[in-house]
Amino acid sequence: MTGSDAAPPTATPQAATPQAAATQAATPDAAATHGAAAHGAATAAVPTRAVATSAVVLLSGGLDSATALAIARSQGWQCHALSVAYGQRHVAELDAAARVAVALGAREHRVMQVDLARIGGSALTDPDLAVPESPTTGIPITYVPARNTLLLALALGWAEVLGARRLVIGVNVLDSSGYPDCRPEFVRAFEALARVATKAGVEGTQFEVYAPLIAMSKAQIVRAGLALGVDYGLTVSCYQADAKGRACGRCDACRLRREGFIAAGVPDPTRYR
């Protein structure tokens, strides 16, 4: 896949089933989330090119974002998937995102470019910084400064043009490695920002940042995705996957992913090198 901002061929929407089987597993603790019901119906504030049930879904190509897309599709939303080439170590996850978008019936999949490598400060964008292969304390060097803020900003801009009010992101506070932009506080703060920083927001659109995985364990995420038909063999989570998408099996992302499949009691389809 290229890092072009042009839209690749769109995927035909498909039904994300079985919805009923995943309803309980895909619903995090209500105290940690803020769903559509909490915000009410959106006000048509800008010319709408998409139906009111449209959403922009951040799709990295990993396990969590694939599950978030599947859950959004199970709600009946038309999902516009957005991946970002931000200068990460490999493009295998972007290739995975393209596969997942088609498999889960995204209406459209776009790849945008933001060169966070020019900012540096992360082992995911600076090849001179080693990716830790054992658990660390504090916020790890794999944290990418302001990444989710920037990615959600791109999603927000596209959503405003589409006339969509939902931004979907697969952040998770339990398996976040301590990243500050994976917490409920961050999600709520960006949601408030979206409502005051956009034309649509000040004209009444109640933007929602939908984070369905925020309080789920990795095992719960895996079970929810499997119930919705997610093929996790299509996804890539490893921080240092090779060009073929094979995982290292040693980084924090690999460890959390592997432990999730073990705890869920299902086979791990990850390809290791």
C-alpha positions in Angstrom: 0.0 0.0 0.0 1.1 3.5 -0.7 0.9 6.4 1.6 -1.1 8.4 -0.8 -4.0 10.6 0.3 -6.0 9.5 -2.6 -8.8 7.0 -1.8 -8.2 3.4 -2.7 -11.0 1.4 -4.3 -14.0 1.5 -1.9 -15.2 -1.6 -0.1 -18.8 -2.8 -0.5 -20.5 -2.6 2.9 -21.3 -6.0 4.4 -23.3 -7.0 7.4 -21.1 -7.4 10.5 -22.6 -10.6 12.0 -23.5 -12.2 14.3 -24.4 -9.0 16.1 -26.4 -10.6 18.9 -23.7 -13.0 19.9 -21.2 -10.1 20.5 -23.5 -7.6 22.1 -22.5 -8.5 25.7 -18.8 -9.1 25.0 -18.5 -5.9 23.0 -20.0 -3.6 25.6 -17.5 -2.1 28.1 -18.4 -0.9 31.5 -21.0 1.9 31.1 -19.1 4.0 33.7 -16.0 4.1 31.5 -17.7 4.9 28.3 -20.0 7.5 26.8 -22.2 6.1 24.0 -24.5 7.7 21.6 -27.4 7.6 24.0 -25.6 10.0 26.3 -25.3 12.6 23.7 -28.6 12.5 21.9 -29.3 12.9 18.2 -27.0 14.9 16.1 -28.1 18.2 14.6 -27.7 18.6 10.9 -25.4 21.6 11.0 -23.5 21.2 7.7 -24.4 20.0 4.3 -24.5 16.2 4.7 -22.9 13.9 2.2 -23.3 10.8 4.4 -26.2 9.4 6.3 -26.6 10.3 10.0 -25.3 6.8 10.9 -21.9 7.3 9.3 -18.7 7.1 11.2 -15.0 7.7 10.6 -13.0 4.8 12.0 -9.3 5.0 12.7 -7.9 1.8 11.4 -4.3 1.0 12.1 -4.4 -2.6 10.9 -4.0 -4.0 14.4 -6.2 -6.2 16.6 -7.9 -3.4 18.5 -8.8 -1.1 15.6 -10.1 -4.1 13.6 -12.4 -5.0 16.5 -13.5 -1.4 16.8 -14.5 -1.3 13.1 -16.4 -4.6 13.5 -18.3 -3.2 16.5 -19.1 0.0 14.6 -20.3 -2.0 11.6 -22.5 -4.2 13.9 -24.3 -1.0 14.9 -25.4 -0.6 11.3 -23.1 2.4 10.7 -21.6 3.2 7.4 -17.9 3.2 8.2 -15.3 5.3 6.5 -11.9 3.8 7.5 -8.9 6.1 7.9 -5.3 4.8 8.2 -2.4 7.1 8.7 1.2 6.7 7.4 2.9 8.6 10.1 6.5 7.5 9.7 6.1 4.2 11.6 8.8 1.6 11.5 7.0 -0.6 8.9 4.1 -0.4 6.4 2.9 -4.0 7.2 0.2 -2.6 9.4 -1.1 -0.3 6.6 -1.2 -3.3 4.3 -3.2 -5.1 7.0 -5.6 -2.2 7.4 -6.4 -2.4 3.7 -7.3 -6.1 4.1 -9.3 -5.5 7.2 -11.3 -2.6 5.6 -12.4 -4.9 2.8 -13.1 -7.9 5.0 -15.3 -5.9 7.4 -17.2 -4.0 4.8 -15.9 -0.4 5.2 -17.6 1.9 2.8 -14.3 3.5 2.0 -10.7 3.3 3.1 -8.3 6.2 2.9 -4.6 6.5 3.8 -3.3 9.9 4.8 0.2 11.0 5.5 1.7 12.8 8.6 5.4 12.6 9.1 5.7 12.2 12.9 9.2 10.9 12.3 10.2 14.6 11.9 9.1 15.1 15.5 10.9 12.0 16.8 10.9 11.0 20.4 9.5 7.5 19.9 11.0 4.1 19.1 8.1 3.6 16.6 9.3 6.6 14.5 13.0 6.8 15.2 15.1 3.8 14.1 17.9 4.9 16.4 15.7 4.1 19.4 15.3 0.5 20.3 11.9 -1.1 20.8 11.8 -2.6 24.3 11.5 -6.3 24.3 10.7 -6.7 28.0 8.2 -4.9 30.3 9.2 -1.4 31.4 8.0 1.0 34.0 6.4 4.4 33.3 5.3 5.5 29.9 7.5 3.5 27.4 9.6 4.8 24.6 7.1 3.4 22.1 4.7 6.2 23.0 4.4 8.5 20.0 4.0 12.1 21.1 0.5 13.4 20.5 -0.2 10.6 18.0 -3.9 9.9 18.9 -4.6 13.7 19.1 -3.3 14.2 15.6 -5.0 11.1 14.2 -8.3 12.0 15.7 -7.9 15.5 14.3 -7.6 14.0 10.8 -10.6 11.9 11.4 -12.6 14.9 12.7 -11.8 16.9 9.6 -13.0 14.1 7.3 -16.1 13.5 9.4 -17.0 17.2 9.2 -16.8 17.0 5.4 -18.8 13.8 5.3 -21.5 15.0 7.6 -20.7 12.3 10.1 -20.7 12.9 13.8 -19.0 9.7 15.1 -15.2 9.1 15.4 -14.4 5.6 16.3 -11.0 4.7 17.9 -9.8 1.4 19.4 -8.0 2.8 22.4 -7.9 0.7 25.5 -6.9 1.8 29.0 -6.2 -1.6 30.4 -3.7 -2.7 27.8 -2.4 0.7 26.9 1.2 0.4 28.2 0.5 3.6 30.1 -0.1 5.8 27.0 -1.8 9.0 28.1 -3.9 9.2 24.9 -5.6 5.9 25.5 -7.4 7.0 28.7 -11.1 7.9 29.1 -10.0 11.4 30.1 -8.4 11.9 26.7 -11.4 10.6 24.9 -13.7 13.0 26.7 -11.4 16.0 26.2 -11.1 15.4 22.5 -14.8 15.1 22.2 -15.3 18.4 23.9 -12.6 19.9 21.6 -14.4 18.6 18.5 -17.5 20.5 19.5 -15.8 23.9 19.8 -13.1 23.6 17.2 -15.2 22.9 14.1 -17.8 24.8 12.1 -20.2 21.8 12.5 -19.6 21.7 16.2 -20.4 25.4 16.9 -23.5 25.0 14.7 -24.8 22.2 16.8 -23.4 18.9 15.8 -22.8 16.7 18.8 -19.6 14.9 17.8 -19.0 11.7 19.6 -15.7 9.9 20.1 -16.8 6.3 20.3 -14.2 4.1 22.1 -16.0 0.7 22.5 -12.9 -1.1 23.8 -11.8 1.5 26.4 -12.5 -0.7 29.5 -12.2 -4.2 28.0 -9.4 -6.7 28.6 -7.6 -8.0 25.6 -9.3 -11.4 26.0 -12.7 -9.6 26.0 -11.7 -7.7 22.8 -10.6 -11.0 21.1 -13.9 -12.7 22.0 -16.0 -9.8 20.8 -14.2 -9.6 17.5 -14.4 -13.3 16.9 -18.2 -13.2 17.6 -18.4 -10.5 14.9 -16.4 -12.5 12.4 -13.1 -10.7 12.6 -10.2 -12.6 11.1 -7.3 -11.7 13.3 -5.0 -13.5 10.9 -5.4 -10.4 8.7 -4.2 -8.0 11.4 -0.7 -6.9 12.4 0.0 -5.6 15.9 3.8 -6.0 16.2 5.9 -2.8 16.7 8.7 -4.2 14.5 7.0 -6.6 12.1 8.9 -7.5 8.9 7.9 -6.6 5.4 5.7 -9.7 5.3 3.8 -8.7 8.4 5.4 -11.4 10.6 5.7 -10.5 14.2 8.8 -10.4 16.4 7.0 -12.1 19.3 9.0 -10.0 21.8 7.8 -6.4 21.9 5.1 -5.2 24.2 2.4 -5.3 21.5 3.2 -8.9 20.7 3.1 -9.8 24.4 -0.3 -8.2 25.0 -1.7 -9.7 21.9 -0.4 -13.2 22.7 -1.7 -13.0 26.3 -5.1 -11.9 25.0 -5.5 -15.0 22.8 -4.3 -17.3 25.7 -6.7 -15.7 28.2 -9.6 -15.9 25.6 -8.8 -19.6 25.2 -8.6 -19.5 21.4 -5.8 -20.2 18.9 -3.5 -17.3 18.1 -3.4 -16.7 14.3 -0.4 -14.4 14.5 2.4 -15.2 12.1 5.8 -15.1 13.9 9.1 -15.0 12.1 
